[in-house]
Amino acid sequence: MFTELFSITDAEMRERYRVLVRLVYDAGRRRAGGRHPERVIRDVRNYLRYVQISLGFVIDGEPLPVHEEPPALDRD
């Protein structure tokens, strides 16, 4: 999967967005964490919020929040 993000110039922010796209793809198409759909939805929603907040920092010209590892959707 390739995601082009020409309008986001911050490399770390681009990576956070790419991870979000991959999480959504894994949850929707690959059915990652299939035995626990509520947890998957919660994890993706929380990471989406983290990316939204990070993007707000970039727009405001502030340093990005501390890096957080993305959730592992296939955990038991």
MMTF fields as JSON, N, C-alpha, C and O atoms, coordinates in Angstrom:
{
  "mmtfVersion": "1.0.0",
  "mmtfProducer": "UNKNOWN",
  "numBonds": 303,
  "numAtoms": 304,
  "numGroups": 76,
  "numChains": 1,
  "numModels": 1,
  "chainsPerModel": [1],
  "groupsPerChain": [76],
  "chainIdList": ["A"],
  "bondAtomList": [4, 2, 8, 6, 12, 10, 16, 14, 20, 18, 24, 22, 28, 26, 32, 30, 36, 34, 40, 38, 44, 42, 48, 46, 52, 50, 56, 54, 60, 58, 64, 62, 68, 66, 72, 70, 76, 74, 80, 78, 84, 82, 88, 86, 92, 90, 96, 94, 100, 98, 104, 102, 108, 106, 112, 110, 116, 114, 120, 118, 124, 122, 128, 126, 132, 130, 136, 134, 140, 138, 144, 142, 148, 146, 152, 150, 156, 154, 160, 158, 164, 162, 168, 166, 172, 170, 176, 174, 180, 178, 184, 182, 188, 186, 192, 190, 196, 194, 200, 198, 204, 202, 208, 206, 212, 210, 216, 214, 220, 218, 224, 222, 228, 226, 232, 230, 236, 234, 240, 238, 244, 242, 248, 246, 252, 250, 256, 254, 260, 258, 264, 262, 268, 266, 272, 270, 276, 274, 280, 278, 284, 282, 288, 286, 292, 290, 296, 294, 300, 298],
  "bondOrderList": [1, 1, 1, 1, 1, 1, 1, 1, 1, 1, 1, 1, 1, 1, 1, 1, 1, 1, 1, 1, 1, 1, 1, 1, 1, 1, 1, 1, 1, 1, 1, 1, 1, 1, 1, 1, 1, 1, 1, 1, 1, 1, 1, 1, 1, 1, 1, 1, 1, 1, 1, 1, 1, 1, 1, 1, 1, 1, 1, 1, 1, 1, 1, 1, 1, 1, 1, 1, 1, 1, 1, 1, 1, 1, 1],
  "groupList": [{"groupName": "MET", "atomNameList": ["N", "CA", "C", "O"], "elementList": ["N", "C", "C", "O"], "formalChargeList": [0, 0, 0, 0], "bondAtomList": [1, 0, 2, 1, 3, 2], "bondOrderList": [1, 1, 2], "singleLetterCode": "M", "chemCompType": "L-PEPTIDE LINKING"}, {"groupName": "PHE", "atomNameList": ["N", "CA", "C", "O"], "elementList": ["N", "C", "C", "O"], "formalChargeList": [0, 0, 0, 0], "bondAtomList": [1, 0, 2, 1, 3, 2], "bondOrderList": [1, 1, 2], "singleLetterCode": "F", "chemCompType": "L-PEPTIDE LINKING"}, {"groupName": "THR", "atomNameList": ["N", "CA", "C", "O"], "elementList": ["N", "C", "C", "O"], "formalChargeList": [0, 0, 0, 0], "bondAtomList": [1, 0, 2, 1, 3, 2], "bondOrderList": [1, 1, 2], "singleLetterCode": "T", "chemCompType": "L-PEPTIDE LINKING"}, {"groupName": "GLU", "atomNameList": ["N", "CA", "C", "O"], "elementList": ["N", "C", "C", "O"], "formalChargeList": [0, 0, 0, 0], "bondAtomList": [1, 0, 2, 1, 3, 2], "bondOrderList": [1, 1, 2], "singleLetterCode": "E", "chemCompType": "L-PEPTIDE LINKING"}, {"groupName": "LEU", "atomNameList": ["N", "CA", "C", "O"], "elementList": ["N", "C", "C", "O"], "formalChargeList": [0, 0, 0, 0], "bondAtomList": [1, 0, 2, 1, 3, 2], "bondOrderList": [1, 1, 2], "singleLetterCode": "L", "chemCompType": "L-PEPTIDE LINKING"}, {"groupName": "SER", "atomNameList": ["N", "CA", "C", "O"], "elementList": ["N", "C", "C", "O"], "formalChargeList": [0, 0, 0, 0], "bondAtomList": [1, 0, 2, 1, 3, 2], "bondOrderList": [1, 1, 2], "singleLetterCode": "S", "chemCompType": "L-PEPTIDE LINKING"}, {"groupName": "ILE", "atomNameList": ["N", "CA", "C", "O"], "elementList": ["N", "C", "C", "O"], "formalChargeList": [0, 0, 0, 0], "bondAtomList": [1, 0, 2, 1, 3, 2], "bondOrderList": [1, 1, 2], "singleLetterCode": "I", "chemCompType": "L-PEPTIDE LINKING"}, {"groupName": "ASP", "atomNameList": ["N", "CA", "C", "O"], "elementList": ["N", "C", "C", "O"], "formalChargeList": [0, 0, 0, 0], "bondAtomList": [1, 0, 2, 1, 3, 2], "bondOrderList": [1, 1, 2], "singleLetterCode": "D", "chemCompType": "L-PEPTIDE LINKING"}, {"groupName": "ALA", "atomNameList": ["N", "CA", "C", "O"], "elementList": ["N", "C", "C", "O"], "formalChargeList": [0, 0, 0, 0], "bondAtomList": [1, 0, 2, 1, 3, 2], "bondOrderList": [1, 1, 2], "singleLetterCode": "A", "chemCompType": "L-PEPTIDE LINKING"}, {"groupName": "ARG", "atomNameList": ["N", "CA", "C", "O"], "elementList": ["N", "C", "C", "O"], "formalChargeList": [0, 0, 0, 0], "bondAtomList": [1, 0, 2, 1, 3, 2], "bondOrderList": [1, 1, 2], "singleLetterCode": "R", "chemCompType": "L-PEPTIDE LINKING"}, {"groupName": "TYR", "atomNameList": ["N", "CA", "C", "O"], "elementList": ["N", "C", "C", "O"], "formalChargeList": [0, 0, 0, 0], "bondAtomList": [1, 0, 2, 1, 3, 2], "bondOrderList": [1, 1, 2], "singleLetterCode": "Y", "chemCompType": "L-PEPTIDE LINKING"}, {"groupName": "VAL", "atomNameList": ["N", "CA", "C", "O"], "elementList": ["N", "C", "C", "O"], "formalChargeList": [0, 0, 0, 0], "bondAtomList": [1, 0, 2, 1, 3, 2], "bondOrderList": [1, 1, 2], "singleLetterCode": "V", "chemCompType": "L-PEPTIDE LINKING"}, {"groupName": "GLY", "atomNameList": ["N", "CA", "C", "O"], "elementList": ["N", "C", "C", "O"], "formalChargeList": [0, 0, 0, 0], "bondAtomList": [1, 0, 2, 1, 3, 2], "bondOrderList": [1, 1, 2], "singleLetterCode": "G", "chemCompType": "PEPTIDE LINKING"}, {"groupName": "HIS", "atomNameList": ["N", "CA", "C", "O"], "elementList": ["N", "C", "C", "O"], "formalChargeList": [0, 0, 0, 0], "bondAtomList": [1, 0, 2, 1, 3, 2], "bondOrderList": [1, 1, 2], "singleLetterCode": "H", "chemCompType": "L-PEPTIDE LINKING"}, {"groupName": "PRO", "atomNameList": ["N", "CA", "C", "O"], "elementList": ["N", "C", "C", "O"], "formalChargeList": [0, 0, 0, 0], "bondAtomList": [1, 0, 2, 1, 3, 2], "bondOrderList": [1, 1, 2], "singleLetterCode": "P", "chemCompType": "L-PEPTIDE LINKING"}, {"groupName": "ASN", "atomNameList": ["N", "CA", "C", "O"], "elementList": ["N", "C", "C", "O"], "formalChargeList": [0, 0, 0, 0], "bondAtomList": [1, 0, 2, 1, 3, 2], "bondOrderList": [1, 1, 2], "singleLetterCode": "N", "chemCompType": "L-PEPTIDE LINKING"}, {"groupName": "GLN", "atomNameList": ["N", "CA", "C", "O"], "elementList": ["N", "C", "C", "O"], "formalChargeList": [0, 0, 0, 0], "bondAtomList": [1, 0, 2, 1, 3, 2], "bondOrderList": [1, 1, 2], "singleLetterCode": "Q", "chemCompType": "L-PEPTIDE LINKING"}],
  "groupTypeList": [0, 1, 2, 3, 4, 1, 5, 6, 2, 7, 8, 3, 0, 9, 3, 9, 10, 9, 11, 4, 11, 9, 4, 11, 10, 7, 8, 12, 9, 9, 9, 8, 12, 12, 9, 13, 14, 3, 9, 11, 6, 9, 7, 11, 9, 15, 10, 4, 9, 10, 11, 16, 6, 5, 4, 12, 1, 11, 6, 7, 12, 3, 14, 4, 14, 11, 13, 3, 3, 14, 14, 8, 4, 7, 9, 7],
  "groupIdList": [1, 2, 3, 4, 5, 6, 7, 8, 9, 10, 11, 12, 13, 14, 15, 16, 17, 18, 19, 20, 21, 22, 23, 24, 25, 26, 27, 28, 29, 30, 31, 32, 33, 34, 35, 36, 37, 38, 39, 40, 41, 42, 43, 44, 45, 46, 47, 48, 49, 50, 51, 52, 53, 54, 55, 56, 57, 58, 59, 60, 61, 62, 63, 64, 65, 66, 67, 68, 69, 70, 71, 72, 73, 74, 75, 76],
  "secStructList": [7, 7, 7, 7, 7, 6, 6, 7, 7, 7, 2, 2, 2, 2, 2, 2, 2, 2, 2, 2, 2, 2, 2, 2, 2, 2, 2, 2, 6, 1, 7, 6, 6, 6, 6, 7, 2, 2, 2, 2, 2, 2, 2, 2, 2, 2, 2, 2, 2, 2, 2, 2, 2, 2, 2, 2, 2, 2, 2, 6, 6, 7, 7, 7, 7, 7, 7, 7, 7, 7, 7, 7, 6, 6, 7, 7],
  "xCoordList": [0.85, 0.0, 0.9, 1.894, 0.534, 1.315, 0.396, -0.635, 0.76, -0.03, 0.827, 1.859, 0.403, 1.133, 0.562, -0.651, 1.447, 1.024, 1.841, 2.606, 1.674, 2.472, 2.213, 3.11, 1.013, 0.691, 1.22, 1.253, 1.631, 2.202, 3.714, 4.256, 4.392, 5.835, 6.648, 7.819, 6.074, 6.783, 6.849, 5.815, 8.061, 8.253, 7.614, 7.001, 7.75, 7.155, 5.632, 4.985, 5.06, 3.606, 3.127, 2.091, 3.854, 3.506, 3.504, 2.615, 4.492, 4.567, 3.392, 2.825, 3.02, 1.865, 0.595, -0.235, 0.44, -0.735, -0.714, -1.746, 0.442, 0.56, 0.205, -0.459, 0.646, 0.313, -1.194, -1.776, -1.829, -3.281, -3.973, -4.9, -3.536, -4.123, -3.951, -4.874, -2.772, -2.533, -3.436, -3.967, -3.61, -4.494, -5.931, -6.587, -6.409, -7.777, -7.896, -8.885, -6.892, -6.897, -6.902, -7.689, -6.027, -5.947, -7.256, -7.695, -7.871, -9.119, -10.266, -11.088, -10.323, -11.451, -11.318, -12.231, -10.198, -10.033, -9.438, -9.862, -8.474, -7.789, -8.484, -8.193, -9.412, -10.155, -9.226, -9.426, -8.209, -7.287, -8.067, -9.012, -7.669, -8.325, -9.777, -10.607, -10.086, -11.456, -12.267, -13.491, -11.621, -12.355, -12.744, -13.548, -12.174, -12.408, -12.715, -11.94, -13.816, -14.074, -14.239, -13.848, -14.804, -14.975, -13.625, -13.439, -12.694, -11.355, -10.648, -9.974, -10.792, -10.159, -10.699, -9.933, -11.999, -12.614, -12.103, -11.76, -12.048, -11.558, -10.098, -9.73, -9.262, -7.841, -7.634, -6.839, -8.349, -8.206, -8.73, -8.114, -9.843, -10.4, -9.412, -9.212, -8.802, -7.838, -6.614, -6.111, -6.134, -4.976, -5.362, -4.558, -6.579, -7.061, -7.033, -6.59, -7.497, -7.493, -6.071, -5.824, -5.152, -3.74, -3.198, -2.475, -3.547, -3.088, -3.741, -3.08, -5.016, -5.684, -5.012, -4.775, -4.713, -4.048, -2.665, -2.265, -1.94, -0.608, -0.686, 0.135, -1.656, -1.818, -2.127, -1.645, -2.922, -3.191, -1.915, -1.753, -1.013, 0.27, 1.072, 1.674, 1.082, 1.821, 1.233, 1.975, -0.076, -0.743, -0.418, -0.237, -0.345, -0.041, 1.455, 1.855, 2.282, 3.721, 4.401, 5.487, 3.785, 4.344, 5.003, 4.707, 5.889, 6.502, 5.448, 4.475, 5.661, 4.732, 4.705, 5.712, 3.554, 3.495, 4.431, 4.88, 4.707, 5.587, 5.071, 3.865, 5.991, 5.633, 4.982, 5.476, 3.884, 3.196, 3.2, 2.96, 3.468, 3.424, 1.981, 1.067, 1.771, 0.412, -0.042, 0.784, -1.339, -1.831, -1.588, -1.573, -1.398, -1.283, -2.678, -3.186, -3.304, -4.691, -4.877, -5.95, -3.846, -3.958, -3.604, -3.459, -3.464, -3.1, -4.291, -5.446, -3.993, -5.05, -5.275, -6.139],
  "yCoordList": [-1.164, 0.0, 1.233, 1.292, 2.215, 3.439, 4.631, 4.755, 5.493, 6.681, 7.903, 8.09, 8.745, 9.972, 11.11, 11.315, 11.839, 12.92, 14.172, 14.635, 14.708, 15.862, 17.102, 17.928, 17.239, 18.449, 18.406, 19.434, 17.227, 17.114, 17.052, 16.055, 18.115, 18.197, 17.597, 17.272, 17.442, 16.873, 15.354, 14.689, 14.809, 13.372, 12.503, 11.481, 12.898, 12.121, 12.139, 11.126, 13.271, 13.361, 12.495, 11.838, 12.484, 11.61, 10.158, 9.394, 9.776, 8.388, 8.052, 6.965, 8.951, 8.703, 8.529, 7.674, 9.334, 9.218, 7.892, 7.234, 7.508, 6.222, 5.051, 4.107, 5.114, 4.058, 4.007, 2.924, 5.168, 5.215, 4.563, 3.773, 4.884, 4.278, 2.758, 2.017, 2.3, 0.86, 0.199, -0.886, 0.846, 0.3, 0.173, -0.844, 1.204, 1.157, 0.057, -0.675, -0.069, -1.135, -2.508, -3.384, -2.678, -3.971, -4.303, -5.453, -3.318, -3.554, -3.858, -4.733, -3.141, -3.278, -4.384, -5.192, -4.432, -5.387, -6.716, -7.781, -6.646, -7.864, -8.497, -9.638, -7.749, -8.224, -8.596, -9.602, -7.761, -7.989, -7.937, -7.16, -8.758, -8.786, -9.216, -8.767, -10.079, -10.473, -10.989, -10.853, -11.572, -12.095, -11.0, -11.226, -9.816, -8.711, -7.416, -6.464, -7.353, -6.166, -4.877, -3.81, -4.955, -3.741, -3.155, -1.938, -4.022, -3.557, -2.947, -1.925, -3.56, -3.034, -1.645, -0.728, -1.492, -0.184, 0.849, 1.964, 0.498, 1.418, 1.796, 2.966, 0.791, 1.048, 1.972, 2.909, 1.706, 2.54, 3.948, 4.931, 4.052, 5.369, 6.163, 7.355, 5.518, 6.216, 6.668, 7.772, 5.821, 6.217, 7.344, 8.241, 7.304, 8.387, 9.702, 10.722, 9.684, 10.898, 11.402, 12.607, 10.504, 10.854, 11.531, 12.524, 10.992, 11.576, 12.945, 13.873, 13.081, 14.375, 15.431, 16.554, 15.071, 16.01, 16.366, 17.53, 15.363, 15.603, 16.553, 17.462, 16.353, 17.218, 18.653, 19.604, 18.803, 20.138, 20.831, 22.031, 20.093, 20.657, 21.112, 22.185, 20.291, 20.653, 21.92, 22.823, 21.992, 23.166, 24.423, 25.499, 24.282, 25.423, 25.731, 26.69, 24.919, 25.154, 24.757, 25.249, 23.879, 23.431, 22.062, 21.35, 21.686, 20.356, 19.267, 19.452, 18.15, 17.03, 16.468, 16.511, 15.939, 15.24, 14.029, 13.592, 13.51, 12.345, 11.195, 10.959, 10.488, 9.354, 8.247, 7.879, 7.728, 6.595, 5.435, 5.623, 4.259, 3.084, 2.8, 2.91, 2.437, 2.089, 0.788, -0.037, 0.61, -0.615, -1.831, -1.731, -2.982, -4.264, -4.856, -5.36, -4.802, -5.236, -6.735, -7.184, -7.516, -8.975, -9.58, -10.797, -8.746, -9.311, -10.077, -9.817, -10.999, -11.744, -11.274, -11.805],
  "zCoordList": [0.0, 0.0, 0.0, 0.723, -0.823, -0.922, -0.699, -1.36, 0.216, 0.523, 0.258, 0.901, -0.695, -1.001, -0.173, -0.123, 0.47, 1.354, 1.064, 1.909, -0.126, -0.532, 0.323, 0.497, 0.851, 1.614, 3.054, 3.73, 3.524, 4.874, 4.722, 4.245, 5.126, 4.909, 6.049, 5.851, 7.222, 8.365, 8.217, 8.145, 8.173, 7.927, 9.01, 8.701, 10.262, 11.356, 11.266, 11.535, 10.895, 10.752, 9.592, 9.7, 8.501, 7.371, 7.803, 7.427, 8.588, 9.049, 9.955, 9.845, 10.838, 11.718, 10.887, 11.196, 9.838, 8.979, 8.214, 8.082, 7.718, 7.011, 7.921, 7.495, 9.163, 10.126, 10.333, 10.396, 10.44, 10.592, 9.394, 9.572, 8.188, 6.985, 7.019, 6.679, 7.428, 7.503, 8.549, 8.313, 9.697, 10.731, 10.229, 10.453, 9.553, 9.021, 7.987, 7.968, 7.124, 6.123, 6.801, 6.444, 7.771, 8.465, 9.174, 9.16, 9.785, 10.506, 9.553, 9.825, 8.44, 7.529, 6.515, 6.353, 5.834, 4.741, 5.198, 4.75, 6.075, 6.514, 7.71, 8.071, 8.332, 9.496, 10.657, 11.337, 10.863, 11.975, 13.283, 13.423, 14.226, 15.531, 15.446, 16.237, 14.497, 14.205, 15.375, 15.384, 16.351, 17.513, 18.498, 19.403, 18.318, 19.253, 18.491, 18.585, 17.742, 16.913, 17.714, 17.242, 18.898, 19.701, 20.098, 20.086, 20.447, 20.825, 19.627, 19.76, 18.458, 17.245, 16.935, 16.636, 17.006, 16.737, 17.728, 17.335, 18.999, 20.03, 19.77, 19.865, 19.439, 19.195, 18.001, 18.066, 16.911, 15.718, 16.004, 15.593, 16.695, 17.04, 17.896, 17.664, 18.872, 19.729, 18.931, 19.139, 18.021, 17.213, 16.252, 15.997, 15.72, 14.869, 15.639, 15.111, 16.862, 17.684, 17.914, 17.865, 18.159, 18.332, 17.065, 17.15, 15.897, 14.636, 14.422, 13.956, 14.752, 14.626, 15.502, 15.059, 16.726, 17.637, 17.102, 17.124, 16.623, 16.06, 14.871, 14.752, 13.998, 12.837, 13.265, 12.651, 14.308, 14.843, 15.293, 15.076, 15.913, 16.34, 15.126, 15.146, 14.058, 12.847, 12.237, 11.852, 12.148, 11.577, 12.377, 11.808, 13.689, 14.559, 14.641, 15.3, 13.974, 13.977, 15.269, 15.573, 16.028, 17.302, 17.138, 16.179, 18.057, 17.994, 18.197, 18.926, 17.547, 17.662, 19.076, 19.783, 19.491, 20.775, 20.759, 19.7, 21.915, 22.053, 21.199, 21.119, 20.564, 19.707, 20.531, 21.597, 20.03, 20.648, 19.669, 18.476, 20.159, 19.306, 18.889, 19.707, 17.627, 17.208, 17.869, 18.26, 17.99, 18.617, 17.731, 16.505, 18.374, 17.665, 17.599, 18.601, 16.431, 16.316, 16.478, 16.879, 16.171, 16.227, 17.576, 17.691, 18.594, 19.906, 20.514, 20.177, 21.391, 22.052, 23.455, 24.153]
}
